[in-house]
Amino acid sequence: MTSPSRRAVVVGGGVIGQVSALALARARWRVSVVDPSPGRGATVAAAGMLAPGGEAAPGEEENHRLHRAALDAWRDLVDEVAEATGEAIALHRVGTLVVGLDAGDRRLVEQYAGVARGYGVALRALSRREEPAPFEGLSARVTQGVLVEGDAWVDPDEVMARVRAANEALGVEYRATRVRRCSSDGARIVAETDDGPLEGDLGLVATGSAGLPGGLEAPEGTSVRPVRGMTLRAVGPDRYHLPMVRAYVHGRPFYAVGRAERYNVLGASSEESPVRAVELGELQRLVRDGLEVIPELETADLIETRVGLRPASGDLRPFLRELGGGWWWSSGHYRHGVTLAPVAARRLIDAVGPA
Ligand SMILES: Cc1cc2nc3c(=O)[nH]c(=O)nc-3n(C[C@H](O)[C@H](O)[C@H](O)COP(=O)(O)OP(=O)(O)OC[C@H]3O[C@@H](n4cnc5c(N)ncnc54)[C@H](O)[C@@H]3O)c2cc1C
């Protein structure tokens, strides 16, 4: 067995950077991940839904196909992590129940179902009277819904911990520092960090909404902007055994994911803002919508609010761009970075090949 010789520097250790690092290490690159706080960017706020069916939206068939492929790629990622560490990431395939609260919301559910069926998503229209179980805990106003089988969720905290363990088992080194500037002399890339320079043969920028460090230029037409989002974490009703709920509440989208030990993730707000703060109005809307859809949340304990800046590109599609001199840029994963991480990693390896 020959030892790997070519070195890759991954700038940014969110879900995209760390899962890409795993793919590089498996392709025999010697990898360093540089991030002052890995896994604490947008990734920490994510609900972790891998829900291509429940999120089918008009005019987004191409994105939908990519998300479906991502769900398949996730099964391989789970196996790869288990192979490296002996411990698998839990993939919870509970499906999604899509519901509406008022008459307008029910029309939105019908529209959604039409689009999803057109994309080939397998759906089942449910009446609460005939099949009450999936509706447990929901407002009495919700009398019908659409069940999407196959949608799943993962816990992004668990994903980050296990992917890091897999990376470390494969020799990936983590450097807890910030990259200030990136350069290249044509043959070698250099990442200038707060703790000195790091050299390599390949550089991947995966800094989410933070964009490119100094010294690198975005190709024309490629950009990212931050779209703030908040999820709430509340301990209360046990919804672990239930499908994820995606609801329209007076026209606004809301979702709930029931985790083990009565832990519920409620989301998500969406604001064009680069400020990572908990805005009271945003918090109020989420709590209000949550209580309307799942009244039994009334007595739940709010444990945390988590806020992240989603990386949105101009056309809301993810991208991998070659920047020249050995540097690449992977970003734009917007609302679906957890879902898309294994696809982003595959694209990178297809582009750069093994070491
Ligand atoms: C509220 C909310 C809910 C979401 N829910 C879901 C969901 O259910 N399913 C789903 O698929 N997606 C979801 N997403 C989207 C998903 O979280 C993002 O698309 C994904 O986390 C983006 O990953 P990333 O690695 O590109 O960015 P990030 O996670 O932001 O990581 C970027 C990393 O780069 C580091 N960094 C930045 N600049 C530098 C530098 N100069 N030097 C070194 N390091 C640097 C940061 O410290 C950070 O750790 C959600 C997002 C939000 C905000």
PDBQT file of the ligand as one rigid body, heavy atoms in Angstrom, charges set to zero:
ROOT
HETATM    1  C1  LIG A 401     -32.681  27.287  10.509  1.00  0.00    +0.000 C 
HETATM    2  C2  LIG A 401     -32.079  26.377   9.482  1.00  0.00    +0.000 A 
HETATM    3  C3  LIG A 401     -32.646  25.130   9.247  1.00  0.00    +0.000 A 
HETATM    4  C4  LIG A 401     -32.101  24.287   8.276  1.00  0.00    +0.000 A 
HETATM    5  N1  LIG A 401     -32.649  23.046   8.103  1.00  0.00    +0.000 NA
HETATM    6  C5  LIG A 401     -32.112  22.208   7.176  1.00  0.00    +0.000 A 
HETATM    7  C6  LIG A 401     -32.638  20.894   7.022  1.00  0.00    +0.000 A 
HETATM    8  O1  LIG A 401     -33.555  20.482   7.728  1.00  0.00    +0.000 OA
HETATM    9  N2  LIG A 401     -32.101  20.098   6.052  1.00  0.00    +0.000 N 
HETATM   10  C7  LIG A 401     -31.057  20.511   5.263  1.00  0.00    +0.000 A 
HETATM   11  O2  LIG A 401     -30.638  19.744   4.393  1.00  0.00    +0.000 OA
HETATM   12  N3  LIG A 401     -30.523  21.739   5.417  1.00  0.00    +0.000 NA
HETATM   13  C8  LIG A 401     -31.031  22.595   6.356  1.00  0.00    +0.000 A 
HETATM   14  N4  LIG A 401     -30.508  23.848   6.501  1.00  0.00    +0.000 N 
HETATM   15  C9  LIG A 401     -29.468  24.304   5.574  1.00  0.00    +0.000 C 
HETATM   16  C10 LIG A 401     -28.095  23.846   6.010  1.00  0.00    +0.000 C 
HETATM   17  O3  LIG A 401     -27.929  24.063   7.379  1.00  0.00    +0.000 OA
HETATM   18  C11 LIG A 401     -27.006  24.619   5.219  1.00  0.00    +0.000 C 
HETATM   19  O4  LIG A 401     -27.258  24.557   3.836  1.00  0.00    +0.000 OA
HETATM   20  C12 LIG A 401     -25.640  23.991   5.502  1.00  0.00    +0.000 C 
HETATM   21  O5  LIG A 401     -25.406  23.927   6.883  1.00  0.00    +0.000 OA
HETATM   22  C13 LIG A 401     -24.533  24.774   4.818  1.00  0.00    +0.000 C 
HETATM   23  O6  LIG A 401     -23.337  24.121   5.166  1.00  0.00    +0.000 OA
HETATM   24  P1  LIG A 401     -21.922  24.786   4.895  1.00  0.00    +0.000 P 
HETATM   25  O7  LIG A 401     -20.912  23.804   5.356  1.00  0.00    +0.000 OA
HETATM   26  O8  LIG A 401     -21.850  25.297   3.483  1.00  0.00    +0.000 OA
HETATM   27  O9  LIG A 401     -21.912  26.107   5.814  1.00  0.00    +0.000 OA
HETATM   28  P2  LIG A 401     -21.727  26.274   7.383  1.00  0.00    +0.000 P 
HETATM   29  O10 LIG A 401     -22.384  25.213   8.163  1.00  0.00    +0.000 OA
HETATM   30  O11 LIG A 401     -22.108  27.686   7.679  1.00  0.00    +0.000 OA
HETATM   31  O12 LIG A 401     -20.169  26.092   7.599  1.00  0.00    +0.000 OA
HETATM   32  C14 LIG A 401     -19.228  27.030   7.166  1.00  0.00    +0.000 C 
HETATM   33  C15 LIG A 401     -18.030  26.927   8.103  1.00  0.00    +0.000 C 
HETATM   34  O13 LIG A 401     -16.998  27.750   7.575  1.00  0.00    +0.000 OA
HETATM   35  C16 LIG A 401     -16.277  28.313   8.647  1.00  0.00    +0.000 C 
HETATM   36  N5  LIG A 401     -15.579  29.496   8.129  1.00  0.00    +0.000 N 
HETATM   37  C17 LIG A 401     -16.111  30.617   7.591  1.00  0.00    +0.000 A 
HETATM   38  N6  LIG A 401     -15.118  31.456   7.216  1.00  0.00    +0.000 NA
HETATM   39  C18 LIG A 401     -13.941  30.826   7.515  1.00  0.00    +0.000 A 
HETATM   40  C19 LIG A 401     -12.563  31.174   7.358  1.00  0.00    +0.000 A 
HETATM   41  N7  LIG A 401     -12.183  32.338   6.793  1.00  0.00    +0.000 N 
HETATM   42  N8  LIG A 401     -11.611  30.301   7.797  1.00  0.00    +0.000 NA
HETATM   43  C20 LIG A 401     -11.961  29.098   8.338  1.00  0.00    +0.000 A 
HETATM   44  N9  LIG A 401     -13.254  28.712   8.497  1.00  0.00    +0.000 NA
HETATM   45  C21 LIG A 401     -14.227  29.580   8.099  1.00  0.00    +0.000 A 
HETATM   46  C22 LIG A 401     -17.356  28.619   9.687  1.00  0.00    +0.000 C 
HETATM   47  O14 LIG A 401     -16.795  28.689  11.005  1.00  0.00    +0.000 OA
HETATM   48  C23 LIG A 401     -18.318  27.448   9.508  1.00  0.00    +0.000 C 
HETATM   49  O15 LIG A 401     -18.081  26.401  10.453  1.00  0.00    +0.000 OA
HETATM   50  C24 LIG A 401     -30.998  24.701   7.491  1.00  0.00    +0.000 A 
HETATM   51  C25 LIG A 401     -30.408  25.940   7.745  1.00  0.00    +0.000 A 
HETATM   52  C26 LIG A 401     -30.933  26.765   8.745  1.00  0.00    +0.000 A 
HETATM   53  C27 LIG A 401     -30.258  28.096   9.014  1.00  0.00    +0.000 C 
ENDROOT
TORSDOF 0
